[in-house]
Amino acid sequence: MGLFSKKVSGLMDVIRCDEPSYLIWKWHPNGTKSGNNYRENAIRWGSSLRVKDGEVAVFVYKQKDGTEQDFIEGPFDQILETANLPVLASLIGLVYDKGTPFQAEVYFINLAQNIQIRFGVPFFDVYDSRFKDFGVPVAVRGSINFRIDDYRGFIKLHRLSNFSLEDFQKQIRDVVSRYVKDCVAHASAVHNIPLVQIESKVAEINDIIEYNLKERLSEDFGVIVSGIDINAIEFDKSSDGYRQLMSVTQDVTSATIKAETAAKVKDIADRQRIEVEHYGESLRIQREEAQYAQHKQTQTSNMGAFQVEKQAEVGIAGAEALGKMGTNGAGNIKFSGEGEGVNMAAMMASMAVGGAVGKNIADSMNSMMLGMNQSVQSSMTPPPVPEAEYYVAVKGQATGPFDICSLKKMRDSGQFTSESLVWKAGMTEWAKADTVDEMKSVFLEMPPIPN
């Protein structure tokens, strides 16, 4: 039979948490105040317990050998018995009187709700990575959201009996403030940007802080960070450090702009100079190529004259060789006592050169004469007399045109008869072949009939 199975008298308690927003909340019986009497932890037999979904109720009992705890997760709505609160079975000394309450501390832990803490980091000096002589006061505002996931681990890190949400939030703010200061102080160097542009990296700074805080708050505070938001990073624009930094930054920016402008102007001038040089060189090459092409075209157009010119050069070279034959000793005849006599090698060489020259000149003259004869003949020969051509109707289709000679062959093969319809340019309509004057000769010259 259960510990609370018997009927009891007196006013029973309903143990529940009606706080709209909380993280840790301690229950007290009706009519009692925290820390003023023994009855603040007294629970009557037959009291009921109501735990909403997303909550856990923690019963803490003080024993001679220490402290015992029972955890009841929601949803739960029952009268307390040893079956649902096993630690009661060890409290036998309390059942001597049916109406005597037992002592236990009851805490409700919120597992479903995210707790949001707003934080503000007061102005602290931050240095630009380029100008480390000027400290600029910077302030940061934001919020952090967290919740309890492992309530057993959370209880190991915190004493529920003296837990204060205000103190807990202050501890978290202090940790957040340290991480925010460290991240913002190094943002200019980490992201390689001027300090005055640090607000452009709020998202990256936010992610770094959140990543670092998740591990720290989980290990040291037993809470899970669900998000952190940096709302603003502000500069104390009235400070000397800010004014000095802006002055130096403007000077550097102006000098940088001038240097970049000068570099761009020089680059444009260099490119224009190179383009002009290339343009002049291109014109020279184009001019030489055009002259060379024109020269070749002139040579091609006057190939005959060019060949005669080259052959004449060869002839002149041969003539000069013949003229020097005497100086080479080719024609000298030396008598006894004066030398070797006739220089046969020189004479043969001179004859060979002379022969080549003569052949060159002869070929050139022949070519010139042949060309002239062909030109005269072509100009004196009349063009051929055009022959009449006729179209022949074959099965309703026009075929041809055919000249008279072809029509005679077609006549011999039976493909063309006097009844065939013919037409040529100048005729108004198709006509039978034997009615056309030019066709009559075709049928008069009929081949003999074979025996």
C-alpha positions in Angstrom: 0.0 0.0 0.0 1.4 3.4 -0.9 2.6 6.0 1.5 -0.3 8.3 0.7 -3.0 5.7 0.1 -4.8 6.6 3.4 -7.1 9.5 3.7 -5.6 12.5 5.4 -7.1 15.5 6.9 -6.1 19.2 6.6 -5.4 21.5 3.8 -3.3 19.9 1.0 -0.8 21.7 -1.2 -0.7 22.0 -5.0 2.9 22.1 -6.0 3.2 24.0 -9.3 5.0 26.9 -11.0 2.8 29.8 -12.4 5.7 32.1 -13.3 5.4 33.5 -16.9 9.1 33.7 -17.4 11.8 32.1 -15.4 14.9 29.9 -15.5 15.0 28.5 -12.0 12.1 29.0 -9.5 11.7 27.7 -5.9 8.3 26.6 -4.6 7.0 27.6 -1.2 3.8 26.4 0.6 1.0 28.9 0.8 1.4 31.4 3.6 5.1 31.0 4.0 8.0 33.2 3.0 11.5 32.3 1.9 14.1 31.9 4.7 11.9 32.9 7.7 10.7 29.6 9.2 11.0 25.8 9.1 7.6 25.4 7.2 8.9 26.9 3.9 10.0 23.4 2.8 7.1 21.5 4.5 5.0 19.3 2.2 1.8 17.7 3.4 0.9 14.1 2.7 -1.6 13.9 -0.2 -0.3 17.0 -1.9 -0.5 17.0 -5.7 2.3 17.9 -8.2 1.7 19.6 -11.6 4.6 19.9 -14.0 4.0 21.5 -17.4 5.6 20.2 -20.6 9.1 21.7 -21.0 9.6 21.8 -17.2 11.3 19.5 -14.6 10.6 19.5 -10.9 13.5 18.8 -8.6 12.9 17.5 -5.0 15.9 18.0 -2.7 15.9 16.0 0.6 18.4 16.5 3.3 19.6 13.2 4.8 22.0 12.3 7.6 24.5 11.1 5.0 24.0 13.9 2.5 21.4 15.1 0.1 19.0 13.1 -2.2 17.3 14.4 -5.3 14.3 13.3 -7.3 13.5 14.6 -10.9 10.0 14.6 -12.3 9.7 15.8 -15.9 6.5 17.3 -17.3 3.9 16.8 -18.3 2.9 15.5 -14.9 -0.3 16.0 -12.8 -0.7 13.4 -9.9 -0.9 13.1 -6.1 2.6 12.3 -4.7 3.1 8.7 -3.8 6.1 6.4 -3.2 5.5 5.0 -6.7 6.1 8.3 -8.5 8.5 9.8 -5.9 10.8 6.8 -4.8 12.9 8.8 -2.4 9.8 9.0 0.0 10.2 5.3 0.8 13.4 6.2 2.7 11.6 8.8 4.8 10.0 6.2 7.1 10.7 8.3 10.2 8.2 10.9 8.9 5.1 8.7 8.8 4.5 8.3 12.5 1.8 11.0 12.2 -0.6 10.9 9.3 -0.8 14.6 9.2 2.9 15.4 9.7 4.5 17.0 6.6 7.9 16.0 5.3 10.7 18.4 4.5 11.8 18.9 0.9 12.9 21.8 -1.3 11.1 21.9 -4.7 12.7 23.7 -7.7 11.2 24.1 -11.1 13.6 24.3 -14.1 12.5 25.8 -17.4 13.7 23.6 -20.3 11.5 25.0 -23.1 12.0 28.8 -22.9 15.0 30.6 -24.3 16.3 33.2 -21.9 17.5 36.4 -23.5 20.1 38.6 -21.8 20.9 42.0 -23.2 24.4 43.2 -22.7 26.4 46.4 -23.3 30.1 46.6 -23.4 31.2 50.2 -22.3 33.7 52.1 -24.3 37.2 50.5 -24.5 40.2 51.5 -26.6 40.6 49.7 -29.9 43.6 50.3 -32.2 43.7 50.3 -36.0 46.2 47.7 -37.3 47.8 50.3 -39.5 48.1 53.1 -36.9 48.7 51.6 -33.5 49.4 55.0 -31.8 45.8 56.1 -31.6 43.4 54.3 -29.3 39.8 54.8 -30.4 37.0 54.2 -27.7 34.5 51.6 -29.0 31.3 50.4 -27.4 29.3 47.3 -28.3 25.6 46.5 -27.7 23.8 43.2 -28.3 21.9 40.2 -26.8 22.5 36.5 -26.1 19.9 33.7 -26.0 20.4 30.5 -24.1 18.5 27.6 -22.5 19.0 24.7 -20.2 19.3 21.3 -22.0 21.0 19.0 -19.5 19.3 19.9 -16.2 21.3 17.3 -14.2 24.6 18.8 -15.5 23.2 22.3 -14.7 22.5 21.3 -11.1 26.0 19.9 -10.7 27.4 23.3 -11.6 25.0 25.4 -9.5 23.5 25.3 -6.0 19.8 25.4 -6.4 19.2 26.6 -2.8 20.9 29.9 -3.3 20.5 30.2 -7.1 19.8 33.8 -8.3 18.9 34.5 -11.9 20.2 38.1 -11.5 23.6 36.8 -10.4 23.6 34.2 -13.1 22.8 36.7 -15.8 25.6 39.0 -14.5 28.1 36.2 -14.7 27.1 35.5 -18.3 27.3 39.2 -19.1 30.8 39.3 -17.8 31.9 36.3 -19.9 30.2 37.8 -23.0 31.9 41.1 -22.4 35.4 39.6 -22.3 34.8 37.6 -25.5 33.3 40.7 -27.3 36.2 42.9 -26.3 38.8 40.4 -27.5 37.1 39.8 -30.8 36.4 43.5 -31.6 40.0 44.5 -30.5 41.5 42.1 -33.1 38.9 42.6 -35.9 40.9 45.2 -37.8 44.0 43.0 -38.0 42.1 39.7 -38.5 40.0 41.1 -41.4 42.7 43.4 -42.7 40.4 46.5 -42.8 40.6 50.0 -41.4 39.1 50.3 -37.9 36.5 52.8 -39.1 35.1 50.0 -41.4 34.7 47.5 -38.6 30.9 47.7 -38.8 31.0 46.1 -42.2 32.3 42.9 -40.5 29.6 42.7 -37.8 28.3 39.4 -39.1 31.7 37.7 -39.1 32.5 39.1 -35.6 29.1 37.9 -34.4 29.8 34.3 -35.7 33.3 34.2 -34.0 31.9 35.4 -30.6 29.0 32.9 -30.8 31.3 30.0 -31.7 33.6 30.7 -28.7 30.8 31.4 -26.2 28.9 28.2 -27.0 31.7 25.9 -25.6 32.5 28.2 -22.7 28.9 28.6 -21.4 28.2 24.9 -21.9 31.2 23.8 -19.8 31.1 26.4 -17.1 27.4 27.3 -16.8 25.5 24.3 -18.2 23.5 26.2 -20.7 23.2 26.0 -24.5 23.7 29.2 -26.5 21.0 29.4 -29.2 22.1 32.7 -30.6 24.0 35.9 -30.1 23.3 39.2 -31.9 25.6 42.2 -32.1 23.2 45.1 -32.5 25.7 48.0 -32.8 29.4 48.8 -32.7 29.8 52.5 -31.8 32.8 54.9 -31.9 33.3 57.8 -29.5 33.6 60.3 -32.3 34.3 63.1 -29.8 37.5 61.5 -28.5 40.9 62.6 -29.5 41.9 59.2 -30.7 39.0 59.1 -33.2 39.8 62.5 -34.5 43.5 61.7 -34.9 42.8 58.5 -36.6 40.4 60.1 -39.0 42.9 62.8 -39.8 45.7 60.3 -40.5 43.3 58.1 -42.4 42.3 61.0 -44.6 45.9 61.9 -45.3 46.8 58.4 -46.2 43.6 58.0 -48.3 44.5 61.3 -50.2 48.1 60.2 -50.7 46.9 56.8 -51.9 44.4 58.3 -54.3 47.2 60.6 -55.7 49.6 57.7 -56.1 47.0 55.5 -57.7 46.0 58.4 -60.1 49.6 59.0 -61.0 50.1 55.3 -61.6 47.0 55.1 -63.8 48.1 58.2 -65.8 51.5 56.7 -66.3 50.0 53.4 -67.3 47.8 55.1 -69.8 50.7 57.2 -71.2 52.9 54.1 -71.5 50.1 52.2 -73.3 49.5 55.1 -75.7 53.2 55.3 -76.4 53.5 51.6 -77.0 50.4 51.7 -79.2 51.8 54.6 -81.2 55.1 52.7 -81.7 53.3 49.6 -82.7 51.1 51.6 -85.0 54.1 53.2 -86.8 55.8 49.8 -87.0 52.5 48.3 -88.3 52.3 51.0 -91.0 55.9 50.4 -92.0 55.3 46.6 -92.3 52.1 47.2 -94.2 53.8 49.6 -96.5 56.7 47.2 -97.2 54.3 44.3 -97.7 52.2 46.4 -100.1 55.2 47.4 -102.1 56.5 43.8 -102.2 53.1 42.6 -103.3 52.8 45.3 -106.0 56.3 44.4 -107.2 55.4 40.8 -107.4 52.2 41.6 -109.2 54.1 43.7 -111.7 56.5 40.9 -112.3 53.6 38.5 -112.8 51.9 40.8 -115.2 55.1 41.2 -117.2 56.5 37.7 -116.8 57.8 37.6 -120.4 59.7 40.8 -120.1 61.0 39.7 -116.7 62.3 36.5 -118.1 64.0 38.3 -121.0 65.5 40.7 -118.5 66.9 37.9 -116.4 68.2 36.1 -119.5 69.8 39.3 -120.7 71.6 39.6 -117.3 72.9 36.1 -117.8 74.0 37.0 -121.4 75.8 40.1 -120.1 77.5 38.1 -117.5 78.6 35.6 -120.2 79.8 38.4 -122.4 81.9 39.8 -119.6 83.3 36.4 -119.0 84.3 36.2 -122.7 85.8 39.7 -122.5 88.0 38.5 -119.6 89.0 35.4 -121.4 92.2 37.0 -122.5 93.2 38.2 -119.0 92.7 34.6 -117.8 95.1 33.4 -120.4 92.6 31.4 -122.3 93.5 32.8 -125.7 97.2 33.2 -125.2 99.4 30.9 -127.2 102.9 30.7 -125.8 105.8 29.4 -127.9 108.8 27.4 -126.8 110.6 28.9 -123.9 107.7 31.3 -123.0 105.2 28.9 -121.2 103.0 26.0 -121.6 101.3 27.1 -124.8 97.5 27.1 -125.2 95.5 27.3 -121.8 93.0 24.7 -122.7 91.0 24.8 -119.4 90.4 28.5 -119.6 89.4 28.2 -123.2 87.0 25.4 -122.5 85.4 27.3 -119.6 85.0 30.4 -121.8 83.4 28.3 -124.6 81.0 26.8 -122.1 80.0 30.2 -120.8 79.7 31.5 -124.4 77.5 28.5 -125.3 75.2 29.1 -122.3 74.9 32.8 -123.2 74.1 32.0 -126.8 71.5 29.5 -125.8 70.0 31.9 -123.4 69.7 34.6 -126.0 68.4 32.1 -128.6 65.7 30.8 -126.2 64.7 34.3 -125.4 64.4 35.3 -129.0 62.5 32.2 -129.8 60.1 32.8 -127.0 59.5 36.3 -128.0 59.0 35.4 -131.6 56.6 32.5 -130.7 54.6 34.8 -128.5 54.4 37.4 -131.2 53.4 34.8 -133.9 50.7 33.5 -131.6 49.4 37.0 -130.9 49.3 37.7 -134.7 47.6 34.4 -135.5 45.1 34.9 -132.8 44.3 38.4 -133.9 43.9 37.2 -137.6 41.8 34.0 -137.0 38.1 34.8 -137.1 35.9 33.3 -134.3 33.8 30.2 -135.1 30.4 30.7 -136.7 27.7 30.1 -134.1 25.4 27.1 -134.9 21.7 27.1 -134.2 20.5 25.0 -131.3 17.0 23.5 -131.0 15.0 22.2 -128.1 13.1 18.9 -128.8 9.8 18.0 -127.1 10.0 14.4 -125.7 6.9 13.2 -123.9 5.7 16.7 -123.2 9.1 17.8 -121.8 11.6 20.1 -123.4 15.1 18.5 -123.9 18.2 20.0 -125.3 19.4 22.3 -126.7 20.9 20.2 -129.6 22.9 21.4 -132.6 22.2 20.1 -136.2 24.9 17.5 -135.9 23.3 16.1 -132.7 19.9 16.1 -134.3 21.2 14.1 -137.2 22.5 11.4 -134.8 19.2 11.4 -133.0 17.5 11.0 -136.4 19.6 8.0 -137.2 18.8 6.3 -133.9 15.1 7.0 -134.3 14.9 9.5 -131.4 14.2 12.4 -133.7 11.6 12.4 -136.6 10.0 14.9 -138.9 7.0 14.9 -136.6 9.0 15.9 -133.6 8.2 19.3 -132.2 11.2 21.7 -132.1 11.8 25.3 -130.8 14.7 27.7 -130.7 15.3 31.3 -129.6 13.3 33.6 -131.8 10.4 31.2 -132.6 7.0 32.2 -131.3 5.8 28.6 -130.7 6.8 25.0 -131.1 6.7 23.6 -134.7 7.1 20.2 -136.4 10.6 19.6 -137.5 9.9 19.2 -141.3 8.2 22.7 -141.3 11.3 24.4 -140.2 13.6 25.4 -143.0 16.9 24.5 -141.2 15.5 21.1 -140.4 14.7 20.2 -144.0 18.4 19.4 -144.7 18.3 16.9 -141.8 15.6 14.8 -143.4 16.9 15.1 -146.9 20.2 13.4 -146.0 18.5 10.2 -144.8 20.9 7.2 -144.6 20.3 4.3 -147.0 17.9 1.6 -146.0 19.8 -1.6 -145.3 19.1 -4.6 -147.5 
